[in-house]
Amino acid sequence: MQGPHKNQSNQCRTEPVRIEKLDSNGSGFGRLSSGKVVFVPGVLPDELVRVRFNESDGKYLHGNAIEIIEPAPQRIAPPCPYFSECAGCIFQILSYPDQLDAKRSILVDQLSRIGKLTSAEAVVLPFIGSPKEYEYRSSMKFRIHPDGTIALPGKKRQAVPIAKCMICRQEINDLLGMISFEEESGLQGLEIRTGWDGGIQMVLSGTTERPELELETDLPVSIVYSGPGGSAVLAGDSSMMQQIEEIELVAADDSPFFPNPLAIALAAEALKGQLSPLQENSVVVVPAGTGFWTKWLSSFSKEVVVLDREDAYLDDFLLNLDEAESVSLILGEFSESILALGRPHKLVLYDSAITPIRKGVLQTLCTAHPEILVGIYRDTALFARDCLLLQQEGFDLKSCIPVDEMPQTAQFLMIGIFSEKIT
């Protein structure tokens, strides 16, 4: 085995590194001969890889694998032609069952190391896989180059022009093949959303007041533009309709949109199986969001009280819950809203998947002394940190439901179910 040597041309170093595990972002964790930690994307545990890294006085380094010296037995050839450049689907080097195993290992490691749980392996339930491994995404954000090409973020900070994305639904890829933009148009970003009824929405962003666009397609496409002067509808509608099982949701162009509705439906079904009957109970949801969890809970609980401090998505929430008679909304500071509840509630559900719930808010929710506390997450490190906080506030993690909302990537959904310690 060769030792470290210096590359004089670019002032970088290369060195063989044995990968120990994967971090919360799916990158490999290894140690250099100096003892410094290096994070390397696109590698697997136990692999020996030659890593190029920039010399630094920092505690942690980030490098790139330039050679897989000893590949892991589970490594496979990625099917996407953009894999070597695109920063997105880093787990395409694993079969789908191995992806689920890798994500579970990341979750257990984070809960053990950051969350200080001695029973992490036992409380994490079997991973729920996505019904689709590819062509599942109902929304995707792209970049628009100054030359008009459409791209995704690259591994080396550059954008990667693409013609098709394997994890996007066919409607998105069909539209990608039909559209193009002029050079120096002022457009910078593009999000494409697909609704349950086959409708498509393009959400454009840029630096001009209002771009001139021409689009000829047989597809039902809405176009919304967000620029210095605010948002404007250029064609069709400003919102899209999603359907998750029997729940229909309207989402405006600047509202959260579920990337994998099929996986969310499985997550909700699994959560319901972990909850005791709620038909005669009042439950609390924080924050309002666009109303999915509220609408879902209202279908099998006596009453849902929603707390929020701001009205970021209030129009969508009110539209989606228009016919829900058992739902009430309280806007204001959470500490005051908790006091205004006035009676114990069996369950409090908070959603940190879109906007993380701040530490102070989480502590305030604990003062309501719910019998069950449910947290929704997409960030394993944040989930683990909150598990530690909740332990300090008197709540134990009883179970965690992991759901693979985003196959081929390192991201997934976690639902933590906590209960107050018996004193």
Buried (B, 14 or more C-beta within 10 A) or exposed (E): EEEBEEEEEEEBBBBBBBBEBBBBBBBBBBEBEEEBBBBBBBBBBBBBBBBBBEEEEEEEBBBBBEEBBEBBEBBEEBEBEBBEBBBBBBBBBBBBEBBBBBBBBBBBBBBBEBBEBEEBEEBBBEBBBBBBBBBBBBBBBBBBBEEBBBBBBBBEEEBBBBEBBBBBBEBBBBBBEEBEBEEEBBBBEBBBBBBBEEBBBBBBBBEBEEBEBEEEEEEBBBBBBBBEEEBBEBBBBBBBBBEBBEBBBBBBBBBBBBBBBBBBBBBBEBBEEBBEEBEEBBBBBBBBBBBBBBBBBBEEBEBBBBBBBEEBBBBBBEBBBEEBEBBEBBBEEBEEBBEEBEEEBBBBBBBBBBEBBEEEBBBBBBEBEBEBBBBBBBBBBBBBBBBBBBBEBBBBBBBBBBBBBBBBBBBBBBBBBBBBEEE
